[in-house]
């Protein structure tokens, strides 16, 4: 989990746990990634419906 966290966000879990600002930045990035993936799925589904 530590390695994945560092590769994905450039922050280790220990720093993520200690630093509130880092945690908020990681969570904003996760939310953005999630929303972008939803948009991709919707677009893909829309194209399949045609």
N, C-alpha and C positions, 0 to 999 in steps of 0.2 A: 504494500500500500504506500509506503514511504517513497519508493522509486517512482511509482505511477503519479503520485502527487507532485513530485519534483519535476518529472518530465512534462506533465500536463500544464502545470501552473508556475513552475520555477521556484516553488516554495516547499520546503519540507514540512511534514506534519507538525513537528515541534514548534516551528516558527508560526505556522498557521494557528496553532492553539494559543500561543502567547500574544500574538500581535493582532489586535482587533481590526486595524486598517487593512492588513494583509488578508485577513479572513473575509472582510467585506468585498475586497477586490476579487478574490477567488470566487465568492458566491455570485457577484455580478457577472463575471466571465462565464460561470456555469449556467446562469440563467439565460444569458445571451446565446450560448451554444444550444441550449435546450429549445429556445424559441426559433432559432435558425433551423434546427432539425425538424421541428414541427412544420415550418413553412416548406421545407423540401419535401416532406411526406405529403402535405396537402397538394403541392404542385404535381408530384408524381401521380397521386390518386386522380387528380383532375385530368391529367393527360391520359390515364388509363380509361377513364370514363368515356372518352371521345370515340 
